[in-house]
């Protein structure tokens, strides 16, 4: 049973570069439960803007969809692929204050005095270039496009982290090969697909303020956010293929079927035992999962490590 639909949608949006691992499947399960429990549609989108990486992994997107179905998740409407919507992203930038940028990643890092591995906002190196300077740089390398944010500050509310405030830097809208950037594409897609609830890994929380700001610049309403804990290995690093049987295919080959994988993921979230996502949803709705229910437990924002007995 579903709560009565109130408009809007949640979503799960994988990149088709490798098979879904337990972390992806856990996030998908929570995104499905949050959306269904709130009476929203649930959509799946394939984020395949990196066409070279997607082409190097043929068949992955289809396997990802099969894995979602195998653990009991369904979705509403057709599966959208970003590679088929490039004109929409380019059109969306036409009304924004934007400028050409010729910086390499190394130049940005050096200009920001950024310590290795730590994100720093774009320092505005190319923001004030004259026409002559742009022409000279354009002759050396193609330009990316950045939005001029003007030092804006945006606060978003996250289901688990609460209020998160950050400065919005002049982030990239289009890469220098003409490919729309991630931050632009997801905002445009969420707006056009009626996404009102975004559930994803906690590592993407820092990008939420800039995406909410961009949504408003494009005349859309920012969605609600829920950033959930990552699945990590015994050393606290994000789960990877080298960590053993971490994908559904490898788990099934080792004797763990999809039903058991669902129950493992559900248990990792502190949810009551159930044989399927539908049965679990029915239990949660019957129990009246309000603001203090298991789908609002702050533990869902903490990392989780699968037991060695499962992943080997």
C-alpha positions in Angstrom: 0.0 0.0 0.0 1.2 3.6 -0.8 0.4 6.8 1.0 -1.9 8.8 -1.2 0.2 10.7 -3.7 0.6 14.5 -3.0 2.5 15.5 -6.1 6.2 15.7 -6.6 8.8 12.9 -6.8 11.8 11.4 -5.2 14.6 10.0 -7.4 17.6 7.7 -7.8 20.1 8.7 -10.4 23.1 6.4 -10.9 25.9 6.9 -13.4 26.2 3.8 -15.7 30.0 3.4 -15.2 29.9 0.3 -13.0 27.5 -2.1 -11.4 25.6 -0.9 -8.4 27.3 -1.9 -5.1 25.8 -2.2 -1.7 26.1 1.5 -1.0 24.2 2.4 -4.2 21.5 -0.1 -3.4 21.1 1.1 0.1 20.8 4.7 -1.0 18.2 3.6 -3.7 16.2 1.7 -1.0 16.1 4.7 1.3 15.2 7.1 -1.6 12.4 4.7 -2.6 11.1 4.5 1.0 11.3 8.2 1.7 9.4 9.0 -1.5 6.7 6.3 -1.2 6.2 7.0 2.5 5.7 10.7 1.7 3.2 9.9 -1.0 5.6 10.9 -3.9 6.3 9.3 -7.2 9.7 7.7 -7.5 11.7 8.1 -10.7 15.0 6.7 -12.0 17.3 8.7 -14.1 20.5 7.5 -15.8 23.2 10.2 -15.5 25.4 9.3 -18.5 26.9 12.7 -19.4 30.4 11.2 -19.3 29.9 9.4 -22.6 33.4 8.0 -22.8 33.1 6.2 -19.4 29.6 5.0 -20.2 30.7 3.7 -23.6 33.5 1.8 -21.8 30.9 -0.1 -19.7 28.3 -1.3 -22.1 25.2 -2.9 -20.6 25.8 -1.4 -17.1 22.7 0.8 -17.2 20.5 -2.2 -18.0 22.1 -4.3 -15.2 21.5 -1.4 -12.8 17.8 -1.3 -13.5 17.6 -5.1 -13.2 19.3 -5.0 -9.8 16.9 -2.4 -8.5 14.0 -4.6 -9.6 15.6 -7.6 -8.1 15.6 -6.1 -4.6 12.0 -5.1 -5.0 12.1 -1.5 -6.1 9.8 0.0 -8.8 9.6 3.4 -10.4 7.1 5.7 -12.1 7.3 6.7 -15.7 10.1 6.1 -18.2 13.8 6.0 -17.3 15.4 9.3 -18.5 18.9 9.3 -19.8 20.8 12.6 -19.6 22.7 11.9 -22.8 19.4 12.4 -24.7 18.7 15.8 -23.2 21.8 17.8 -23.9 19.9 20.7 -25.7 17.8 21.2 -22.5 20.9 21.8 -20.4 22.5 24.2 -22.9 19.2 26.1 -23.3 18.9 26.5 -19.5 22.2 28.5 -19.3 21.1 31.2 -21.7 19.4 33.4 -19.1 22.3 33.1 -16.5 25.1 35.5 -16.0 28.0 33.4 -17.2 31.6 33.8 -18.4 34.3 31.8 -20.1 36.9 30.1 -18.0 40.3 28.8 -19.3 41.7 27.5 -16.0 43.0 24.0 -15.5 42.2 22.1 -12.3 45.8 22.5 -11.2 45.7 26.3 -11.8 42.5 26.6 -9.7 44.0 24.5 -6.9 47.2 26.6 -6.9 45.3 29.9 -7.0 43.1 28.8 -4.1 46.1 27.5 -2.1 44.0 24.4 -1.6 45.5 21.5 0.4 45.6 18.2 -1.4 42.2 16.5 -1.6 40.2 19.4 0.0 37.6 21.4 -2.0 38.0 25.1 -2.3 35.7 27.5 -4.1 36.7 28.8 -7.5 38.9 31.9 -6.9 37.5 33.9 -9.8 40.6 33.9 -12.0 38.8 34.4 -15.3 35.8 36.4 -14.0 37.2 39.8 -15.0 39.1 39.0 -18.2 38.8 41.6 -21.0 37.7 40.7 -24.5 41.3 40.8 -25.7 42.5 38.5 -22.8 39.7 36.0 -23.5 40.6 35.9 -27.2 44.2 35.2 -26.4 43.3 32.4 -24.0 40.8 31.0 -26.3 43.5 30.5 -28.9 45.4 28.2 -26.5 42.6 26.1 -25.0 38.8 25.9 -25.3 36.7 27.6 -22.6 34.5 26.2 -20.0 31.5 28.2 -18.9 31.0 29.3 -15.3 28.0 31.0 -13.6 28.7 34.3 -11.9 27.3 33.8 -8.4 28.5 37.1 -7.0 29.5 35.6 -3.6 25.9 34.4 -2.9 25.3 32.5 0.3 22.6 29.8 0.4 21.2 27.8 3.3 19.4 24.5 2.7 17.7 22.2 5.1 18.7 18.5 5.1 16.6 15.8 6.7 19.5 14.7 8.9 22.1 17.4 8.9 19.7 20.2 9.5 20.6 23.7 8.2 23.6 23.8 6.0 25.0 27.2 4.8 27.6 27.7 2.2 29.0 30.3 -0.1 28.1 29.7 -3.8 31.2 30.0 -5.9 31.3 30.6 -9.7 30.9 26.9 -10.5 31.2 25.3 -13.9 28.0 25.0 -16.1 29.7 23.5 -19.1 33.0 21.8 -19.5 35.5 22.9 -22.1 34.5 20.0 -24.3 31.0 21.2 -24.5 29.6 18.7 -22.0 27.0 20.1 -19.5 28.4 20.0 -16.0 26.9 17.7 -13.3 25.6 20.6 -11.2 23.7 22.1 -14.1 22.3 18.8 -15.5 20.9 17.5 -12.2 19.2 20.9 -11.3 17.6 21.1 -14.8 16.4 17.5 -14.7 15.1 17.7 -11.2 13.1 20.8 -12.1 11.7 19.4 -15.4 10.9 16.0 -13.8 9.1 17.5 -10.8 11.6 16.2 -8.3 10.8 17.6 -4.8 12.9 15.2 -2.7 16.6 14.4 -3.3 18.1 11.4 -1.4 21.7 10.6 -2.0 25.1 9.9 -0.3 26.4 12.2 2.4 29.5 13.0 0.3 27.3 15.1 -2.0 26.0 17.3 0.8 28.5 20.2 0.1 27.0 20.5 -3.4 23.4 21.1 -2.2 23.6 24.8 -1.5 24.9 25.7 -4.9 22.3 23.4 -6.6 19.5 25.0 -4.6 20.8 28.4 -5.5 20.9 27.5 -9.2 17.4 26.0 -9.1 16.1 29.4 -7.9 18.1 31.2 -10.6 16.4 29.0 -13.2 12.9 29.8 -11.8 12.5 26.4 -10.0 11.9 25.5 -6.4 14.8 23.8 -4.6 13.9 20.2 -3.5 14.1 18.8 0.0 17.3 17.0 0.8 18.2 13.9 2.6 21.9 12.9 2.6 22.4 9.4 3.9 25.5 7.6 5.3 27.9 6.0 2.9 28.7 2.3 2.9 32.4 1.9 3.8 34.8 -1.0 4.2 36.5 -2.1 7.4 39.1 0.7 7.1 36.4 3.4 6.7 36.9 4.0 3.0 34.1 4.1 0.5 33.2 0.6 -0.7 34.9 -0.5 -3.9 35.1 -3.7 -6.0 38.4 -4.7 -4.3 36.5 -5.1 -1.0 35.0 -8.4 -2.2 31.4 -9.3 -3.2 29.9 -5.9 -3.1 27.6 -5.9 -6.1 24.4 -7.9 -6.4 25.8 -10.0 -9.2 28.8 -11.1 -7.2 26.8 -11.6 -4.0 24.4 -13.9 -5.9 27.3 -15.8 -7.4 28.5 -16.3 -3.8 25.1 -17.7 -2.7 23.4 -14.5 -1.4 20.2 -13.9 -3.2 18.5 -10.6 -3.9 15.9 -11.1 -1.1 18.6 -11.6 1.4 20.5 -8.5 0.1 17.3 -6.4 0.6 16.9 -7.7 4.2 20.6 -7.0 4.9 20.2 -3.4 3.7 16.9 -2.9 5.5 18.5 -4.2 8.7 21.5 -1.9 8.3 19.0 1.0 8.4 17.4 -0.1 11.6 14.1 -0.9 9.9 11.7 -3.7 11.0 12.0 -7.1 9.4 10.1 -7.5 6.1 10.2 -9.8 3.1 10.1 -6.9 0.5 10.2 -3.2 0.2 6.4 -3.1 -0.3 5.8 -5.1 2.8 8.3 -2.9 4.7 6.5 0.3 3.5 3.2 -1.1 4.5 4.5 -1.7 8.1 6.0 1.8 8.3 2.7 3.4 7.1 0.6 1.4 9.4 2.8 2.4 12.3 2.6 6.0 11.3 6.2 6.9 10.6 6.0 10.5 11.7 8.9 12.8 12.3 10.3 10.6 15.0 9.9 7.3 13.1 12.7 5.0 11.8 12.8 6.8 8.4 13.8 10.0 10.3 16.4 8.4 12.6 19.7 10.3 12.5 21.6 7.0 12.4 20.7 6.8 8.7 23.2 9.6 8.1 26.1 7.5 9.6 28.4 5.3 7.6 27.7 1.6 7.6 30.1 -1.3 7.1 28.8 -4.6 5.8 29.6 -7.7 7.8 32.6 -9.7 6.5 30.4 -12.8 6.5 28.4 -11.2 3.6 31.0 -9.6 1.4 33.8 -12.0 2.2 
